[in-house]
Amino acid sequence: MGRFPTPEAVVEAAVVELTETPIDESLGAADIAAIDEAETQIDRGEGIDLATLRAEMSKRFTKP
């Protein structure tokens, strides 16, 4: 058996890790800069909704 006794234990451990690790410690400077740029683009109205993103990705990665 692995480190976790059940799938639920894996999810619980992941949630604890995500909620207890400050974002600034887990991201590098380039990651933070990319997030900042994305937020700026959204503020300028350049963002797209999730449904549109899914449709674009489906077209891009679906074989003809």
C-alpha positions as MATLAB code, in Angstrom:
seq = 'MGRFPTPEAVVEAAVVELTETPIDESLGAADIAAIDEAETQIDRGEGIDLATLRAEMSKRFTKP';
ca = [
       0.000    0.000    0.000;
       1.144    3.529   -0.729;
       1.547    6.526    1.512;
      -2.210    7.184    1.657;
      -4.727    4.553    2.729;
      -7.605    5.859    0.572;
      -8.244    8.232   -2.346;
     -10.041   10.508    0.097;
      -6.873   10.776    2.190;
      -4.966   11.942   -0.894;
      -7.512   14.675   -1.583;
      -7.536   15.746    2.058;
      -3.738   15.995    2.124;
      -3.755   18.027   -1.098;
      -6.354   20.452    0.237;
      -4.387   20.911    3.454;
      -1.205   21.567    1.463;
      -2.928   24.087   -0.798;
      -4.516   25.968    2.077;
      -1.426   26.053    4.278;
       1.241   26.994    1.716;
       1.429   30.726    1.012;
       1.228   31.421   -2.718;
       4.344   33.605   -2.658;
       6.418   30.663   -1.402;
       5.231   28.197   -4.039;
       5.531   30.484   -7.087;
       8.632   31.930   -8.663;
       9.086   35.499   -9.881;
       8.255   34.521  -13.475;
       5.014   32.853  -12.341;
       3.938   35.917  -10.374;
       4.798   38.192  -13.320;
       2.701   36.023  -15.659;
      -0.251   36.146  -13.267;
       0.086   39.924  -12.969;
       0.129   40.262  -16.773;
      -2.944   38.033  -17.080;
      -4.802   40.164  -14.539;
      -3.840   43.297  -16.493;
      -5.139   41.733  -19.713;
      -8.424   40.842  -18.020;
      -8.739   44.408  -16.702;
      -8.332   45.632  -20.311;
     -11.161   43.321  -21.407;
      -8.886   40.888  -23.222;
     -10.028   37.809  -21.308;
     -12.309   35.089  -22.669;
     -14.902   33.023  -20.848;
     -14.343   29.359  -20.042;
     -16.789   28.073  -22.666;
     -14.942   29.975  -25.401;
     -11.580   28.691  -24.172;
     -12.842   25.111  -24.178;
     -14.166   25.475  -27.714;
     -10.875   26.946  -28.955;
      -8.812   24.228  -27.275;
     -11.097   21.532  -28.626;
     -10.638   22.858  -32.184;
      -6.893   23.156  -31.731;
      -6.312   19.686  -30.336;
      -8.954   17.629  -32.124;
      -7.601   15.707  -35.074;
      -9.432   16.351  -38.367;
];
